[in-house]
Amino acid sequence: MDAPFIKRGLPKIQPVFAPVPSEFPTSALYSSPSLGRLWRKVHLACSPFLRRPAVRRLYQKPAPQLLKLLRGPYSLIALGCADGTKEALLLKRLPKPAYLLAADTNLSLARRAALRLPARHKKSCKIDLLKPLPAFHLPPSTIHATRHPRLVTLFGVLPNLDPLPLLRRVAKTMRSGDLLLFSANLAPARSGFAGARKVLSQYDNPLTRRWLESAAQTYRPKLFKGRLHFGVHPDPRQKSLARIEARWIAPKKTVTVFSSRRPTTAQVETWIRSARLKKLSRFLDPRGEEAVWLTQRQG
Ligand SMILES: C[S@@+](CC[C@H](N)C(=O)[O-])C[C@H]1O[C@@H](n2cnc3c(N)ncnc32)[C@H](O)[C@@H]1O
C-alpha cells in the first residue's frame, strides 16, 4: 500500500457481522422522525393520559406546591419531553418559565415541544439520557437565569430506561433549590407481576405492533425474520421488578425490542432514596396505574 494513501486515511470499515444486541437501545424506537410519528399515533390512541381525565389531572396537581416552592423566575428543563403535551398541561397552571430547554433523543419532537411551550427564552436539543447528562448550559442572553431554580420534568421516560441509574444521572445535575417532577407507570396490584398482566392489553394492540415492527425492520444489523410477542418478565437488573416486554422471536435469536417497567409505589420510592433525592409529594391516579412524584436533592 503506498504511503500517501495511508496518510489520507482509509474509510472506517464496519464489521460485516456486528452482533445484534439482546435488547434494543430505547433510542432505536424513537430517534428517527418516522418512528417518532408512529409512536405518537400509539400515544394518541392508547395512552391513558389522553383517554382518562384522572390521569391528565396528575400533571396539574403539583402546580400549587410548585408555585410556593419556586417563588419567582425559574427555568424548565423538559427531559424526554416528546412534543411537550404533559409539560404544556402543567404550564397552564404556572407562570411562564424564564428559560426552557426541551430535550429528547428525537430532535424533531423536542423542537415541537419548544414551539408549543411558553417561555421567555427557549432552546431544544437532542440528548441521550443513557449518558452522563450535560450541565444544561443556558444561552448568554439568559445568563442571569443561571441563579434561578430549575424545574426538571421527566415524564413517561422512567418505564423505558433503567430507572435507578437514570434518576442518579438526573439528580447529579441538580443544585439545591432545583426540583424534579417525574412520572412512572405503575403495576395496579400488590404484586408488580399481577398488576403488569392487568395492563398488558394497553401494549399488545395493532398500532403498537406497527410501531415496534417498523423499529425491528429498520434496525441495523438486520434481525432474522421473526414475530413480535408481548409478555411480562422480571427486569434483568432487578428481579422483583415487572417489565412488560415486546420480544422479537426468531429461530436463532430473541431480542427484547421494547420494555416498560411497572414498579409498585414502594419500589419507586426506594429508587428516589437511592438516587439521593427527597420525596416532597406523590400524586397517584385513582386506579393506581400511574403517579407523579415531586422531589428535590437530599441535603
Ligand atoms: C414514552 S415516551 C414519553 C414522552 C413524553 N414525555 C410523554 O410522557 O408523553 C418516551 C420519550 O423518551 C424519549 N427517549 C427515549 N429514549 C431516550 C434517550 N435515550 N434519551 C433521550 N430521550 C429518550 C423518546 O424519544 C420519547 O419522547
Ligand as a Chemical Component Dictionary entry (heavy atoms), coordinates in Angstrom:
data_LIG
# 
_chem_comp.id                   LIG 
_chem_comp.type                 NON-POLYMER 
_chem_comp.pdbx_formal_charge   0 
_chem_comp.three_letter_code    LIG 
# 
loop_
_chem_comp_atom.comp_id 
_chem_comp_atom.atom_id 
_chem_comp_atom.alt_atom_id 
_chem_comp_atom.type_symbol 
_chem_comp_atom.charge 
_chem_comp_atom.model_Cartn_x 
_chem_comp_atom.model_Cartn_y 
_chem_comp_atom.model_Cartn_z 
_chem_comp_atom.pdbx_ordinal 
LIG C1  C1  C 0  -42.875 7.050  26.262 1  
LIG S1  S1  S 1  -42.230 8.486  25.536 2  
LIG C2  C2  C 0  -42.782 9.765  26.677 3  
LIG C3  C3  C 0  -42.855 11.100 26.026 4  
LIG C4  C4  C 0  -43.487 12.230 26.831 5  
LIG N1  N1  N 0  -42.593 12.723 27.858 6  
LIG C5  C5  C 0  -44.780 11.777 27.434 7  
LIG O1  O1  O 0  -44.806 11.457 28.631 8  
LIG O2  O2  O -1 -45.773 11.724 26.695 9  
LIG C6  C6  C 0  -40.517 8.399  25.885 10 
LIG C7  C7  C 0  -39.752 9.610  25.398 11 
LIG O3  O3  O 0  -38.399 9.463  25.778 12 
LIG C8  C8  C 0  -37.570 9.714  24.664 13 
LIG N2  N2  N 0  -36.360 8.876  24.816 14 
LIG C9  C9  C 0  -36.276 7.530  24.743 15 
LIG N3  N3  N 0  -35.014 7.138  24.944 16 
LIG C10 C10 C 0  -34.279 8.256  25.139 17 
LIG C11 C11 C 0  -32.905 8.505  25.377 18 
LIG N4  N4  N 0  -32.019 7.503  25.471 19 
LIG N5  N5  N 0  -32.502 9.785  25.522 20 
LIG C12 C12 C 0  -33.383 10.814 25.428 21 
LIG N6  N6  N 0  -34.701 10.648 25.191 22 
LIG C13 C13 C 0  -35.141 9.378  25.059 23 
LIG C14 C14 C 0  -38.388 9.336  23.464 24 
LIG O4  O4  O 0  -37.975 9.976  22.279 25 
LIG C15 C15 C 0  -39.785 9.760  23.895 26 
LIG O5  O5  O 0  -40.042 11.094 23.554 27 
# 
loop_
_chem_comp_bond.comp_id 
_chem_comp_bond.atom_id_1 
_chem_comp_bond.atom_id_2 
_chem_comp_bond.value_order 
_chem_comp_bond.pdbx_ordinal 
LIG C1  S1  SING 1  
LIG S1  C2  SING 2  
LIG S1  C6  SING 3  
LIG C2  C3  SING 4  
LIG C3  C4  SING 5  
LIG C4  N1  SING 6  
LIG C4  C5  SING 7  
LIG C5  O1  DOUB 8  
LIG C5  O2  SING 9  
LIG C6  C7  SING 10 
LIG C7  O3  SING 11 
LIG C7  C15 SING 12 
LIG O3  C8  SING 13 
LIG C8  N2  SING 14 
LIG C8  C14 SING 15 
LIG N2  C9  SING 16 
LIG N2  C13 SING 17 
LIG C9  N3  DOUB 18 
LIG N3  C10 SING 19 
LIG C10 C11 SING 20 
LIG C10 C13 DOUB 21 
LIG C11 N4  SING 22 
LIG C11 N5  DOUB 23 
LIG N5  C12 SING 24 
LIG C12 N6  DOUB 25 
LIG N6  C13 SING 26 
LIG C14 O4  SING 27 
LIG C14 C15 SING 28 
LIG C15 O5  SING 29 
# 
